[in-house]
Amino acid sequence: MAATQRKVILYLIQSLDGYTADANGGMTWLQQLNTSQADQAYQKFYRTIDTVIMGRKTYLKANNLAGSYPYRDKQNFVFSTTLHDTEDNATVVAGNVVQFVEQLKTRPGNDIWLVGGVDLFAVLLQAQQIDELIITIAPVLLGEGIPLLHTQLKDVPLNLTHTEKIGEMVQLTYQIEH
């Protein structure tokens, strides 16, 4: 990877047992936690990126949860073969996800946030297009829900580069070794 190339970063919060959302895709479980320090960490991260990428389901969920699209101040790309247009400044991409992200990483700019989409994450991870994982572990056990991965991956080496206690949560930062 060239020194000037942008990184694609998966930044998310998950339960201690590895779920990013409950079985219905909701995140109401976060409401029982004091997330003020995690919110500050998120704002710090958010200032380091200028582009967000996500799958269709994540895009639709982001609109429903926030009441209005929460990433209007960033360049946005939504990967979908069924969604053709958005009411926001998000550009729908229906082509080859891996090729698009490879090209996006070479454009000038700050880092790129993979907001979500477990299928999108798996595809980009397998294609070695994810560079960093920043995962905040919440002190809650859901028992079931949407896991970080739906697929089996083989030998994805990670290098732990940073740990931070954020209130009752722990944030882990991993570089992915390509």
Phi, psi and omega in degrees: 000130179292150183297331183268357182288140178290152177260147169260125186238127169270118180238121182202170174244141178217162176288163179301330179269015167092017181257135180270345178201165177285181185298335179265007181085005182273164179230031180297339178300337178289337183295335180279355183254153171276105185254014184300318179290324177293324177297320178294319178296320177298314180299320177299313178298314185302327179289345182270352183245156174232000182221139174237141175232148182196166173273171182300314182298319178295319178300312181296320179294320179298320178294319182289320183289319187272344184086329172214160186298121189279353186244031184301333183274005180241164171282133189235137174228128179245123180268120182199146172258352181249333178273131184249340181204160177231161176273355183256187178275023178275136177262128178276131179243120181252354184277202182292113184299314184297313179297319180298313182293321176304315180290320181300322181294336181272348178286152177297147177149183177275186181292167186244131180259120168277102186291319181175177185115098183297326178291317178297317177302313182297316180297313182290326177294315179296329180272007179059039178254358173264130184256333186210145174242129172238106187241122176262125182263120179270143182280068178212143175250119182271329180084330175200164180153204180264115181281163176302323180231139174259354187235158176277129175247149180249128169047069173256098183288133180239145177241112179292119183249342183198141170230146180211133174275125180236096186062234177270005182255164176235131177252128181246132177243126180237137167269139177267125181275120181262000000 
